[in-house]
């Protein structure tokens, strides 16, 4: 990158840093002007003009700084009775602006920043303060080991394709210096450019000696002279081959890897997450991370630890390191009096509640059950039936326990449904000839009424008939599919 472009980038940086401070100075000046005018002996017309200026809104096309500068100028230019009425405000504001200009004079700022550069650490992956916020140990860039090393060497380097690089500083006062050295100049970091080519700062330096001094001082932000640990850093004694000899190791947290984990887990603005929140279809896969914990690196000034820690609001996300939770083995419901019980209702809780709320709304608002509401009711019954069928399938698949229903307390028609492979000729003959589906539909309808009952709802035979009417075709289709699957299973068992 040419020196001219670097100089323009540097000058743009100082201008950007000045603007919010200048806006703050002018806002305070405008506030003081307003207070003085309101308390003055100026005419009411003059006070109204000043109030109109103070209450005016910023146009969208105008920047905050331009707007406040214009407002300040217009307040000063009003036709006051006393020509020097606001001279003290004008004088104080001018002094503050001169001091601001002096502070951000490139040569002065660079000289001061270069002296403090040793308090800044750039281009690192592991941050000591993430172990303890007051630790003064060295920070490390693990990438210098090279990503081609064996994967057992350092998981944080090899686990992801590209790691975000972090930077830190001893106090938040040094944050602007880190920001300056991190400036992107056509894909290159300004600090590294200055270490290799200090001549880029020649227009701002007094002489070549100062240029060389700046180069040496800024290079300390990338190359710490002496790596060291600290009393507040964690330490591990690692045994060596010779008895009694140890390496004293200092484990450091990888801020770069922590950022990758944070971004993946907290990523909520993707199309697939939006589709999931709206409960609409998306072909994309949503990755969810359950039972995570958050460790706070700091409670107040997160950025005082490192730049990436500030972006994470001081959060280090911890993944669960627990053994897998095994699902309980499904057992035949021998001791149940009915398949349609409270446990099954708990699994269908959401659609049952929605159905109850819909019926309550219809009654409270004296609404008719139009086509749209009929479709909603049909959809909810289908959702409830899906839960019932899922549980039925799990019990039907207990092939190794065929015949369990002989010892059960279930009604015989529920036994036909739940234990279809029972090796009992009389049982199988009755299962084929009898119409037991209607009995299941009756149980289903009574079970729904029982679990959506409410003191404001009168649920009776009419509702039961409606649930049966909606359930029977679903049950018929389910049973047809089940019979086809059972034929396949029987053939496999006989083979």
C-alpha positions as CSV (number, residue, x, y, z in Angstrom):
1,X,0.0,0.0,0.0
2,X,1.4,3.4,-1.0
3,X,2.4,5.8,1.8
4,X,0.0,8.5,0.5
5,X,-3.0,6.1,1.1
6,X,-1.6,5.2,4.6
7,X,-1.4,8.9,5.5
8,X,-5.0,9.5,4.3
9,X,-6.2,6.5,6.4
10,X,-4.4,7.8,9.5
11,X,-5.8,11.4,9.0
12,X,-9.2,9.9,8.6
13,X,-8.8,8.0,11.9
14,X,-8.0,11.2,13.8
15,X,-10.9,13.0,12.2
16,X,-13.3,10.2,13.2
17,X,-11.9,10.2,16.8
18,X,-12.4,14.0,17.1
19,X,-16.0,14.1,15.8
20,X,-17.9,12.6,18.7
21,X,-15.8,14.6,21.2
22,X,-16.4,17.8,19.2
23,X,-20.2,17.1,19.1
24,X,-20.2,16.6,22.9
25,X,-18.4,20.0,23.4
26,X,-20.9,21.8,21.1
27,X,-23.9,20.0,22.7
28,X,-22.8,21.3,26.1
29,X,-22.3,24.8,24.7
30,X,-25.9,24.7,23.1
31,X,-27.3,23.6,26.5
32,X,-25.5,26.4,28.3
33,X,-26.7,29.0,25.7
34,X,-30.3,27.8,26.1
35,X,-30.1,28.1,29.9
36,X,-28.6,31.6,29.8
37,X,-31.1,32.8,27.3
38,X,-34.1,31.5,29.3
39,X,-32.9,33.3,32.4
40,X,-31.9,36.5,30.6
41,X,-33.8,39.8,30.3
42,X,-34.0,39.4,26.5
43,X,-37.4,40.0,24.8
44,X,-39.9,37.2,24.7
45,X,-39.6,37.1,20.9
46,X,-35.9,36.5,21.2
47,X,-36.5,33.7,23.8
48,X,-39.1,32.1,21.4
49,X,-36.6,32.1,18.6
50,X,-34.0,30.5,20.7
51,X,-36.5,27.9,22.0
52,X,-37.5,27.1,18.4
53,X,-33.9,26.5,17.5
54,X,-33.3,24.3,20.6
55,X,-36.5,22.2,19.9
56,X,-35.7,21.7,16.2
57,X,-35.2,18.1,15.0
58,X,-32.2,16.9,13.0
59,X,-32.9,16.3,9.3
60,X,-32.2,12.7,8.2
61,X,-29.7,13.8,5.6
62,X,-27.6,15.8,8.1
63,X,-25.0,14.3,10.3
64,X,-25.1,14.7,14.1
65,X,-22.0,16.9,14.1
66,X,-23.2,19.1,11.2
67,X,-26.6,19.6,12.9
68,X,-25.2,20.6,16.3
69,X,-22.6,22.9,14.7
70,X,-25.4,24.7,12.8
71,X,-27.6,25.0,15.8
72,X,-24.7,26.5,17.9
73,X,-23.8,29.0,15.2
74,X,-27.5,30.1,14.8
75,X,-27.8,30.6,18.6
76,X,-24.7,32.8,18.6
77,X,-26.0,34.8,15.6
78,X,-29.4,35.8,17.1
79,X,-29.8,39.6,17.5
80,X,-29.3,39.9,21.3
81,X,-29.7,43.3,23.1
82,X,-26.2,42.8,24.6
83,X,-23.7,42.1,21.9
84,X,-21.3,40.2,24.3
85,X,-24.1,38.3,26.0
86,X,-22.8,34.9,25.1
87,X,-19.1,35.8,24.8
88,X,-18.1,33.7,27.8
89,X,-19.7,30.6,26.3
90,X,-18.1,31.3,22.9
91,X,-14.7,31.7,24.6
92,X,-14.9,28.5,26.7
93,X,-16.1,26.5,23.7
94,X,-13.3,27.8,21.5
95,X,-10.7,26.9,24.2
96,X,-12.2,23.3,24.4
97,X,-12.0,22.9,20.6
98,X,-8.4,24.2,20.5
99,X,-7.5,21.7,23.2
100,X,-9.2,18.9,21.3
101,X,-7.4,19.8,18.1
102,X,-4.1,19.8,20.0
103,X,-4.9,16.4,21.5
104,X,-5.5,14.9,18.1
105,X,-2.6,16.6,16.3
106,X,-1.1,13.6,14.6
107,X,2.5,14.2,15.6
108,X,1.5,14.7,19.3
109,X,-0.9,11.8,19.4
110,X,1.6,9.4,17.7
111,X,4.4,10.4,20.1
112,X,2.2,9.8,23.1
113,X,0.7,6.6,21.6
114,X,4.1,5.2,20.8
115,X,5.2,5.5,24.4
116,X,2.1,3.6,25.6
117,X,2.3,0.9,22.8
118,X,4.0,-1.5,25.2
119,X,0.7,-1.6,27.2
120,X,-1.1,-2.9,24.1
121,X,-0.9,-6.5,22.9
122,X,-2.1,-7.2,19.3
123,X,-2.4,-10.2,17.1
124,X,-3.1,-12.8,19.9
125,X,-5.4,-15.8,20.3
126,X,-5.0,-16.5,24.1
127,X,-5.7,-13.8,26.7
128,X,-4.3,-14.0,30.2
129,X,-7.1,-11.8,31.7
130,X,-9.7,-14.4,30.8
131,X,-8.2,-16.6,33.5
132,X,-8.3,-13.8,36.0
133,X,-9.3,-10.2,35.2
134,X,-6.3,-8.8,37.2
135,X,-3.7,-11.2,35.9
136,X,-0.7,-9.5,34.2
137,X,0.6,-12.5,32.5
138,X,1.7,-12.5,28.8
139,X,-0.8,-13.1,26.0
140,X,0.0,-15.6,23.3
141,X,-0.6,-16.1,19.6
142,X,-0.9,-19.8,19.2
143,X,-1.0,-19.5,15.4
144,X,2.8,-19.1,15.4
145,X,3.0,-22.8,16.0
146,X,1.4,-23.4,12.6
147,X,-1.9,-25.0,11.8
148,X,-0.1,-28.0,10.2
149,X,1.0,-29.3,13.6
150,X,-0.6,-32.5,14.9
151,X,-4.1,-32.0,16.1
152,X,-3.3,-33.2,19.5
153,X,-0.9,-30.2,20.0
154,X,-3.5,-27.4,20.3
155,X,-7.1,-27.9,19.7
156,X,-8.0,-24.2,19.4
157,X,-5.7,-23.8,16.3
158,X,-6.8,-26.9,14.5
159,X,-10.5,-27.0,15.2
160,X,-11.7,-24.2,12.9
161,X,-10.7,-23.0,9.5
162,X,-10.0,-19.4,10.4
163,X,-9.7,-18.0,13.9
164,X,-10.6,-14.4,14.7
165,X,-7.6,-12.5,16.2
166,X,-8.0,-10.7,19.5
167,X,-6.1,-7.7,21.0
168,X,-5.8,-6.5,24.6
169,X,-4.4,-3.7,26.7
170,X,-3.4,-3.2,30.2
171,X,-6.0,-0.5,30.8
172,X,-9.0,0.8,28.8
173,X,-7.1,4.1,28.4
174,X,-4.9,2.3,25.8
175,X,-7.9,1.1,23.7
176,X,-7.5,3.9,21.0
177,X,-3.9,2.9,20.5
178,X,-4.9,-0.7,19.8
179,X,-7.7,0.6,17.5
180,X,-5.1,2.7,15.6
181,X,-2.7,-0.1,15.1
182,X,-5.5,-2.5,14.1
183,X,-6.6,-0.1,11.3
184,X,-7.3,-2.1,8.0
185,X,-5.2,-0.7,5.2
186,X,-6.1,-2.6,2.0
187,X,-6.2,-5.9,3.9
188,X,-3.1,-5.3,6.0
189,X,-2.9,-4.2,9.6
190,X,-1.5,-0.7,10.0
191,X,0.7,-1.6,13.0
192,X,2.5,-4.3,11.0
193,X,3.0,-1.9,8.1
194,X,4.5,0.6,10.4
195,X,6.9,-2.0,11.9
196,X,8.1,-2.9,8.4
197,X,7.9,0.6,6.9
198,X,8.2,3.4,9.4
199,X,8.7,5.9,6.6
200,X,4.9,5.9,6.2
201,X,4.8,8.2,9.3
202,X,7.5,10.6,8.0
203,X,5.0,13.5,7.4
204,X,4.2,13.5,11.1
205,X,7.7,12.9,12.7
206,X,10.2,15.6,13.6
207,X,13.2,13.6,12.2
208,X,14.4,10.1,11.3
209,X,15.4,9.5,14.9
210,X,11.8,9.9,16.1
211,X,10.7,7.7,13.2
212,X,13.0,4.9,14.3
213,X,11.9,5.4,17.9
214,X,8.2,5.1,16.9
215,X,8.9,1.9,15.0
216,X,10.6,0.3,18.0
217,X,7.9,1.4,20.4
218,X,5.0,0.3,18.1
219,X,6.7,-3.1,17.5
220,X,6.4,-3.9,21.2
221,X,2.6,-4.2,20.7
222,X,3.3,-7.3,18.5
223,X,6.5,-8.7,20.0
224,X,6.6,-8.7,23.7
225,X,10.2,-8.8,24.8
226,X,9.9,-11.1,27.8
227,X,7.0,-13.6,28.2
228,X,6.0,-14.0,31.8
229,X,3.3,-15.5,34.1
230,X,1.7,-13.8,37.1
231,X,0.7,-14.7,40.6
232,X,-3.0,-14.6,39.7
233,X,-2.5,-16.8,36.6
234,X,-3.4,-20.5,37.0
235,X,-0.4,-22.8,37.2
236,X,0.1,-26.5,36.6
237,X,3.1,-28.6,37.6
238,X,3.8,-31.0,34.7
239,X,6.1,-33.9,35.7
240,X,9.2,-34.6,33.6
241,X,11.0,-37.9,33.2
242,X,13.5,-37.2,35.9
243,X,12.0,-37.6,39.3
244,X,11.4,-34.3,41.1
245,X,11.6,-32.2,37.9
246,X,8.6,-30.3,36.6
247,X,7.6,-27.8,34.0
248,X,5.5,-25.0,35.5
249,X,2.7,-24.4,32.9
250,X,0.3,-21.5,32.7
251,X,-3.0,-22.5,31.0
252,X,-4.5,-19.7,29.0
253,X,-8.1,-19.4,27.7
254,X,-8.3,-19.0,23.9
255,X,-10.3,-15.9,23.3
256,X,-10.3,-16.6,19.5
257,X,-11.9,-20.1,20.0
258,X,-14.3,-18.6,22.6
259,X,-15.5,-16.1,19.9
260,X,-16.1,-18.9,17.4
261,X,-18.2,-20.8,19.9
262,X,-20.1,-17.6,20.9
263,X,-20.8,-16.7,17.3
264,X,-22.1,-20.2,16.4
265,X,-24.3,-20.5,19.5
266,X,-25.6,-17.0,19.6
267,X,-26.3,-16.7,15.9
268,X,-30.0,-15.9,15.8
269,X,-30.5,-13.7,12.7
270,X,-30.1,-16.4,10.1
271,X,-33.1,-17.3,7.8
272,X,-33.5,-20.7,9.3
273,X,-33.7,-19.3,12.8
274,X,-36.3,-16.8,11.6
275,X,-38.3,-19.6,10.0
276,X,-38.2,-21.6,13.2
277,X,-39.3,-18.7,15.3
278,X,-42.2,-18.1,12.9
279,X,-43.0,-21.8,12.8
280,X,-42.7,-22.0,9.0
281,X,-40.8,-24.4,6.8
282,X,-37.2,-23.9,5.9
283,X,-34.9,-26.4,4.0
284,X,-32.0,-25.2,6.1
285,X,-30.9,-27.1,9.2
286,X,-31.1,-25.2,12.6
287,X,-28.3,-26.1,15.0
288,X,-29.3,-25.7,18.6
289,X,-27.1,-26.0,21.7
290,X,-28.8,-27.1,24.9
291,X,-27.7,-26.9,28.5
292,X,-25.0,-24.4,28.0
293,X,-23.6,-22.2,30.8
294,X,-22.1,-18.8,30.8
295,X,-19.0,-17.8,32.7
296,X,-18.6,-14.0,33.1
297,X,-15.0,-12.9,32.6
298,X,-15.9,-9.4,33.9
299,X,-19.0,-7.9,35.3
300,X,-18.6,-4.3,34.3
301,X,-16.1,-3.2,31.7
302,X,-15.9,-6.2,29.4
303,X,-13.7,-4.5,26.9
304,X,-11.0,-3.9,29.6
305,X,-10.1,-7.6,29.2
306,X,-9.8,-7.7,25.4
307,X,-11.6,-6.5,22.3
308,X,-13.3,-9.9,21.5
309,X,-14.4,-10.2,25.2
310,X,-16.1,-6.9,24.8
311,X,-18.0,-8.2,21.7
312,X,-19.1,-11.2,23.8
313,X,-20.3,-8.9,26.7
314,X,-17.8,-10.7,28.9
315,X,-19.4,-14.1,28.3
316,X,-17.5,-17.4,27.9
317,X,-20.0,-20.1,26.9
318,X,-19.4,-23.5,28.4
319,X,-20.7,-26.6,26.7
320,X,-22.1,-29.4,29.0
321,X,-19.5,-32.0,29.9
322,X,-21.9,-34.6,31.2
323,X,-22.6,-38.2,30.2
324,X,-25.4,-38.8,27.7
325,X,-28.9,-39.1,29.1
326,X,-30.2,-42.5,28.2
327,X,-33.9,-42.7,27.4
328,X,-35.9,-45.1,29.6
329,X,-36.7,-48.4,27.9
330,X,-40.3,-48.6,26.9
331,X,-42.2,-51.3,28.7
332,X,-45.5,-52.9,27.9
333,X,-48.4,-51.1,29.7
334,X,-49.4,-54.2,31.6
335,X,-50.6,-52.3,34.7
336,X,-52.6,-49.6,32.9
337,X,-56.4,-49.7,33.0
338,X,-56.5,-47.6,29.8
339,X,-54.0,-46.4,27.2
340,X,-55.7,-43.0,27.2
341,X,-54.3,-41.6,30.5
342,X,-52.7,-38.6,32.1
343,X,-49.3,-39.4,30.8
344,X,-50.5,-39.5,27.3
345,X,-52.3,-36.2,27.8
346,X,-49.1,-34.6,29.2
347,X,-47.4,-35.4,25.9
348,X,-50.3,-33.8,23.9
349,X,-50.5,-30.8,26.3
350,X,-49.9,-28.1,23.8
351,X,-52.6,-28.9,21.2
352,X,-55.0,-29.8,24.0
353,X,-54.5,-26.3,25.6
354,X,-54.9,-24.7,22.2
355,X,-58.2,-26.6,21.6
356,X,-59.5,-25.6,25.1
357,X,-58.6,-21.9,24.5
358,X,-60.3,-21.9,21.1
359,X,-63.5,-23.3,22.5
360,X,-63.4,-20.8,25.4
361,X,-62.9,-17.9,22.9
362,X,-65.8,-19.1,20.7
363,X,-68.1,-19.3,23.7
364,X,-67.0,-16.0,25.3
365,X,-67.4,-14.0,22.1
366,X,-70.5,-15.9,20.9
367,X,-68.8,-16.9,17.7
368,X,-70.1,-19.3,15.1
369,X,-68.0,-22.3,14.1
370,X,-67.3,-21.2,10.6
371,X,-65.2,-23.0,8.0
372,X,-61.9,-21.4,9.2
373,X,-62.6,-22.4,12.9
374,X,-63.6,-25.9,11.8
375,X,-60.2,-26.2,9.9
376,X,-58.3,-25.1,13.1
377,X,-60.2,-27.6,15.2
378,X,-59.5,-30.4,12.7
379,X,-55.8,-29.4,12.7
380,X,-55.6,-29.6,16.5
381,X,-57.3,-33.0,16.6
382,X,-54.8,-34.2,14.0
383,X,-51.9,-32.9,16.3
384,X,-53.4,-34.7,19.3
385,X,-54.0,-37.9,17.2
386,X,-50.3,-37.8,16.1
387,X,-49.2,-38.0,19.7
388,X,-51.6,-40.9,20.3
389,X,-50.3,-42.8,17.2
390,X,-46.7,-42.2,18.0
391,X,-47.1,-43.8,21.4
392,X,-49.1,-46.6,19.9
393,X,-46.3,-47.4,17.4
394,X,-43.7,-47.5,20.2
395,X,-45.7,-50.1,22.0
396,X,-46.5,-52.1,18.9
397,X,-42.8,-52.3,18.1
398,X,-42.2,-54.4,21.3
399,X,-41.8,-57.5,19.2
400,X,-39.8,-59.4,21.8
401,X,-42.8,-59.0,24.2
402,X,-45.6,-60.3,21.9
403,X,-48.5,-61.5,24.0
404,X,-47.9,-59.1,26.9
405,X,-51.5,-58.0,26.7
406,X,-52.7,-61.4,28.2
407,X,-51.5,-60.2,31.6
408,X,-52.7,-56.6,31.2
409,X,-55.7,-54.8,32.6
410,X,-56.5,-53.0,29.4
411,X,-59.9,-53.3,27.6
412,X,-59.8,-56.0,25.0
413,X,-60.2,-53.6,22.1
414,X,-57.1,-51.7,23.2
415,X,-55.3,-55.0,23.4
416,X,-56.2,-55.7,19.8
417,X,-54.7,-52.4,18.8
418,X,-51.5,-52.3,21.0
419,X,-50.5,-56.0,20.9
420,X,-51.2,-56.9,17.2
421,X,-48.7,-59.8,17.0
422,X,-50.0,-61.7,20.0
423,X,-49.8,-65.4,19.1
424,X,-53.3,-66.4,20.1
425,X,-55.6,-67.7,17.4
426,X,-58.9,-66.8,19.2
427,X,-57.4,-63.3,19.8
428,X,-56.4,-62.9,16.2
429,X,-59.8,-64.1,14.9
430,X,-61.6,-61.7,17.1
431,X,-59.2,-58.9,16.1
432,X,-60.0,-59.4,12.4
433,X,-63.8,-59.9,12.7
434,X,-64.9,-57.4,15.4
435,X,-65.3,-53.6,15.0
436,X,-63.1,-52.4,17.8
437,X,-62.0,-49.1,16.2
438,X,-65.3,-47.4,17.2
439,X,-64.5,-48.3,20.8
440,X,-61.1,-46.7,20.5
441,X,-62.7,-43.5,19.0
442,X,-65.1,-43.3,22.0
443,X,-62.2,-43.6,24.4
444,X,-60.3,-40.9,22.5
445,X,-63.2,-38.5,22.6
446,X,-63.9,-39.0,26.3
447,X,-60.2,-38.6,27.0
448,X,-60.1,-35.2,25.1
449,X,-63.1,-33.9,27.0
450,X,-61.6,-34.9,30.3
451,X,-58.4,-33.0,29.6
452,X,-59.9,-29.8,28.1
453,X,-62.6,-29.5,30.8
454,X,-63.2,-26.0,32.2
455,X,-65.8,-24.5,34.4
456,X,-66.9,-22.2,31.6
457,X,-67.2,-25.0,29.1
458,X,-70.1,-27.5,28.9
459,X,-68.6,-30.5,27.2
460,X,-70.9,-33.4,26.4
461,X,-72.0,-36.0,23.9
462,X,-72.1,-33.5,21.0
463,X,-68.4,-32.7,21.5
464,X,-67.5,-36.4,21.8
465,X,-69.3,-37.2,18.6
466,X,-67.4,-34.4,16.9
467,X,-64.0,-35.7,18.1
468,X,-65.0,-39.2,17.0
469,X,-66.0,-38.0,13.6
470,X,-62.6,-36.4,13.1
471,X,-60.6,-39.2,14.7
472,X,-62.1,-42.3,12.9
473,X,-60.7,-41.5,9.4
474,X,-57.3,-40.8,10.9
475,X,-57.4,-44.0,12.9
476,X,-58.6,-46.0,9.8
477,X,-55.6,-44.7,7.8
478,X,-53.2,-45.4,10.6
479,X,-54.4,-48.9,11.1
480,X,-54.1,-49.6,7.3
481,X,-50.5,-48.5,7.4
482,X,-49.9,-50.5,10.6
483,X,-51.2,-53.7,9.1
484,X,-48.9,-53.3,6.1
485,X,-45.9,-52.9,8.4
486,X,-47.0,-55.8,10.5
487,X,-47.2,-58.1,7.5
488,X,-43.6,-57.2,6.7
489,X,-42.5,-57.8,10.4
490,X,-44.3,-61.2,10.5
491,X,-42.6,-62.3,7.3
492,X,-39.2,-61.3,8.7
493,X,-39.9,-63.2,12.0
494,X,-41.0,-66.3,10.2
495,X,-37.9,-66.2,7.9
